Amino acid sequence: MKTDKHIAIAGAGPVGSLLALYLAKRGYRVDVFERRPDLRAETLQAGRSINLALSTRGIRALDEVGLGDALRRVAIPMHGRVMHSVQGQISSLPYGKQGQFINSISRSGLNVVLINGAEAQGVNFHFNQRVAHVDLQKTTLTLQQNGGEKKLAFDAIIGADGAFSAVRAALQFTDRVDYSQDYIDHGYKELHIPAGPNGSFLLEKNALHIWPRESFMMIALPNPDGSFTCTLFFPFEGATSFASLKTNEDIVAFFKNTFPDAVALMPDLLHDYQTNPTSSLVTMKCYPWVKNKTLVIGDAAHAVVPFYGQGMNAGFEDCRVLNELLDTHHDDWDVVLPMFQSQRKQDTDAIAQLALDNFIEMRDLVADADFLLRKKIEARLHELYPEQWIPQYSMVTFHDTIRYSEAQALGRKQKRIMDDVMKLPHLATTWQSLDFQQLVRRMQEA
């Protein structure tokens, strides 16, 4: 479909680059403006390269633009969680049924593939250009570069410039725009487990590793070179927190006492801890996402904490849904934009809450015997009744035809039923004789 519309996208991250590719394939003229340098020519800042968990929703969008296979080749499948206790005991929990997995992928590597793919479709990328002003009435961008400014007019402007979006800031200065940001008490710091001899993996390769410690946790995701990118999610303040680790001795003692099996694999722990930044975690919501011919999308519209691994996947799904609506309504943007924001708002609110809930599950519950028994019962229900009982995690992660809001609502029904099941006496030894059909019937009647 060819069109003479000229579209500006602010932000050359994964979501902005994917959207540019979608729109270029539709025949639009697309220019992308990014305040940072071209990451293809830059050395990444240490501590900012947290791996992403690419799952079904994101892969579906990548397949639609023809990049799914290329990115599968550089991703590492993770079939489940591997939990590490303080004593060094290891337990595992699959993410779904056999053959279902999420993918560990480098954010920068993914971004490079998307930028190159978009450029091959004729998209123009402009780096080191900061959005200084957005005129929502005239649909113009004022851009700053090297101390100079220029103003450019477009048929539409899309802000894909992240949680602290300059485009969204312009929307916030208009009437009747709701906005909220909520920081959690925890921040994160990136750490590193290097590869073993000859690029070997020193931990199980095809898993997301978790060291759950109730009020905090550390995770590790595999990289193709045999290393693991680790992330410590830790309170900013308190008796055990970033603030409490003041000296080298404090840091080493804390890690040796809390993550002893991991410390043995982290020769550069002190350097990484002292050098890499401590970053915050925020949930951001706003509405509306559209003013005149300007739209915000991805984290610019709905930033979420990373504990469901869905932030990027949700942004990619935004792109896919927008493209689908343009198909359905023959590129009538006046119809599509209000419809897009109305449909996606309830889904992104749902995944924001699910991500916060999953933090509690990951740091507090995955090492709990009752929680593991609960998951075992749910897995059996899914095995016996695969269409009638799909665990909430599977709905979110592996079923891209189930909306986030639907997964949340169904998950709440399942929780009420499972809460009753978990109250039954002697469940650990009798669970296999449960009336599973009756539980499914309750689900259908709820």
Buried (B, 14 or more C-beta within 10 A) or exposed (E): EEEEBBBBBBBBBBBBBBBBBBBBBBBBBBBBBBBBEBBEEEEEEEBEBBBBBBBBBBBBBBBBBEBBEEBBEBBBBBBBBBBBBBEEEEEEBBBBBEEBBBBBBBBBBBBBBBBBBBBEBEBEBBBBBBBBBBBBEEBBBBBBBEEEEEEBEBBBBBBBBBBEBBBBBBBEEEEEBEEEEEEBEBBBBBBBBBBEEEEEBBBBBBBBBBBBBEBBBBBBBBBBEBBBBBBBBBBBEEEBBBEEBEEEEEBBEBBEEBBBBBBEBBEEBEEBBEEBEBBEBBBBBBBBBBBBBBBBBBBBBBBBBBBBBBBBBBBBBBBBBBBBBBEEEEBEBEBBBEBBBEBBBEBBBBBBBBBBBBBEBBBBBBBEEEBBBBBBBBBBBBEEBEEBBBBBBBBBBBBBEBBBBBBBEBBEBBEEBBEEBBEEEEBEEEBEEBEBEEBBEBBEEE
